[in-house]
Amino acid sequence: MIDLFSDTKTRPTPAMRQVMANAEVGDERANEDPSVNRLVERCAPLLGKQAALFLPSGTMCNEIALAVHCKPGDEVICDATSHIIGSEGGGPAAIAGVMLNSIVGARGIYSAVQLQEKIHPEWAHAPRQRLVEVEQTSNFGGGAIWPLSTLQEVAGVAHAAGLATHMDGARLLNACVASGIAAAEYARGFDSVWIDFSKGLGAPGGAVLAGTRDFVYEATRLKLRWGGAMRQSGIIAAACEYALDHHVARLADDHANAQRLAEGIAAIEGLSIDVSAVETNLVYFDVVATNWNAEKLCNALLGRGVRMWPVNSRTVRAVTHLDVDRAGIDEALVVLDGIALSR
Ligand SMILES: *Cc1c(COP(=O)(O)O)cnc(C)c1O
């Protein structure tokens, strides 16, 4: 199976499993797990923040950040394609109790001018505006990278209006590898930021949320309250640290494979894609000129050992990662070429 459904489909490599088996562990909840402590001490400066917190998932990072920054009824401004809107089970409403006010950006990226237009003076009739959120890279924006200047302008507008800023960095390191810009630089204007270890980094789980010491203190209370505190989770943190050492630079391979896949798709009759829009490891293409809808096409692919995700009736997503090499991409293209106009 060539599984391009998501970069979460990676399995820990033998070397990663070895490190996990040998990890020094303790009771994480009591701050006694040396592997977890080492990971967060490393991630805080990586993200340019005072402190950081180990959490089971990126979703929990987002939900905790929303709840620390906001009170119930407060408004979070984010892009219309945001993961917090469509992919977290309604958590922002159910858990943090926040209102989401969305901006229709370009490929998941909105401008400081668009943000400024959303911001209004304090008015008791409206939800209290409190937080501005961005996603680096933008998942449903096609893996697009927020330019550093746009992030700085957006953060500037937010802070000038007294709003806090949060960066969903599920694939922040993909942006860093693609652009050569450091994670701390991208995150500079953001009061909180997190990275995921279970996406392109290839760990079996884990995410790290960073911010000021006060922010992390409050986030820790919610981690405990919501049952996110673990015990000997150093087994997972060791995999995350291994990923930081061995799986970051290689994200460039995923990006090259995504380019190759996109160029191959562009050459297949009936499929359409904007190759220049593929900046990282996410590849979205359109099947509307074939006789397939996206779901049926993906089912046909699955029957031939290639897995992709129909995100809507006409769009398919394919994600490159650690467990699919260049030969796998070429094979997926052969299968796709054989199927695209066969219906
Ligand atoms: C995957 C993802 C998340 C959630 O992370 P999990 O670790 O899967 O909970 C949040 N935001 C974006 C943009 C993602 O792609």
The ligand as an SDF file (V2000), in Angstrom:
LIG
                    3D

 15 15  0  0  0  0  0  0  0  0999 V2000
   -3.2160   17.4710   12.3540 C   0  0  0  0  0  0  0  0  0  0  0  0
   -3.4870   18.9000   12.6090 C   0  0  0  0  0  0  0  0  0  0  0  0
   -3.9120   19.3220   13.8760 C   0  0  0  0  0  0  0  0  0  0  0  0
   -4.1960   18.3730   15.0080 C   0  0  0  0  0  0  0  0  0  0  0  0
   -3.0930   17.6340   15.4030 O   0  0  0  0  0  0  0  0  0  0  0  0
   -3.2770   16.1640   16.0300 P   0  0  0  0  0  0  0  0  0  0  0  0
   -1.9360   15.8650   16.6010 O   0  0  0  0  0  0  0  0  0  0  0  0
   -3.6810   15.2710   14.9070 O   0  0  0  0  0  0  0  0  0  0  0  0
   -4.3370   16.2680   17.0800 O   0  0  0  0  0  0  0  0  0  0  0  0
   -4.1240   20.6620   14.0600 C   0  0  0  0  0  0  0  0  0  0  0  0
   -3.9010   21.5470   13.0710 N   0  0  0  0  0  0  0  0  0  0  0  0
   -3.4930   21.1750   11.8510 C   0  0  0  0  0  0  0  0  0  0  0  0
   -3.2560   22.2070   10.8060 C   0  0  0  0  0  0  0  0  0  0  0  0
   -3.2940   19.8350   11.5680 C   0  0  0  0  0  0  0  0  0  0  0  0
   -2.9170   19.4750   10.3380 O   0  0  0  0  0  0  0  0  0  0  0  0
  1  2  1  0
  2  3  1  0
  2 14  2  0
  3  4  1  0
  3 10  2  0
  4  5  1  0
  5  6  1  0
  6  7  2  0
  6  8  1  0
  6  9  1  0
 10 11  1  0
 11 12  2  0
 12 13  1  0
 12 14  1  0
 14 15  1  0
M  END
$$$$
